[in-house]
Amino acid sequence: MAHAAPASRKMITQRRRPDVFSTRTHAVAKVALPVVLGLIYGFWAAANQRHGGPVTGWNLLFGFVTALVFAVLFAAVWQLAPRLPRELHAACWFVFTGCAVGFLYNQTGASVYSSSGLGLVVGAGVLAMMFYRYYTHEDAAGPPIG
């Protein structure tokens, strides 16, 4: 009776997912995604702050500053968090989304306690989702090689 020979370590390699987009597209997305998400977030925060009233210069300034801060923090988390172990990687997204949602809700005039509570609830949901994703796609040593 014939048995299959065990595969050598050289034969077992990490499979890489196919890269559909070009290097240029990835470089543009690294800049475009934080900028677009920042502008959306800044517009949303400014709209929450003015409570349906007229758009003023201070409201525009608030929106653009909020957009800038959000875009910088999003880009930092997006680029630096994958280098961390899976637990800290998920925790970075928890902190980022919890703070972002809590800040948006606070601009509606809600109390600090309810804004913090909503940020914690949404952040906990993101933590669970991201930890599950990283736990099932990475080993304990860190991100996959491929």
Residue, then its C-alpha position, 0 to 999 in steps of 0.5 A: m500500500a502506498h502512502a504519501a510522503p510528508a511535505s518538506r518545509k520548503m514545500i509549505t509556503q504562505r499563500r498570498r492573496p492576489d493583488v487586484f490593484s496596482t501599486r499606484t492605486h494603493a499609494v493613492a488610497k493611502v492618502a485619499l481614504p483618510v482625506v475623504l473619511g476626514l471630510i465626511y467626519g468633519f462635515w458631520a461634526a459641524a452639522n451636529q454642532r450647529h443644530g440645523g442653524p446657519v453655517t458660520g465661519w466658525n462652524l466651517l473652521f470647526g469642521f475643517v479642523t475636525a476633519l484634519v484631526f480625524a484624517v491624521l489619527f485615522a491614517a496613523v491608526w491605519q498604518l501603525a496598528p497592523r504592526l502591533p500584536r492582534e490584541l493591541h491592534a484591535a484595541c487601537w481600533f476600539v479606542f479610535t472608534g469609541c472616541a470618534v463616536g463619542f465626540l460626534y454624539n457630544q456635539t449634539g448637546a448630549s451629556v459627557y456621560s451619555s457620549s462616553g457610554l455610547g462611545l464605549v458601547v460602539g467601541a466594544g462592538v468594534l473591539a469584538m469584531m476586530f479581535y475576532r477578525y485578527y484572531t482568525h487571520e493571524d497567528a500569535a506572532g503577528p500579522p501574516i507574512g503574505 
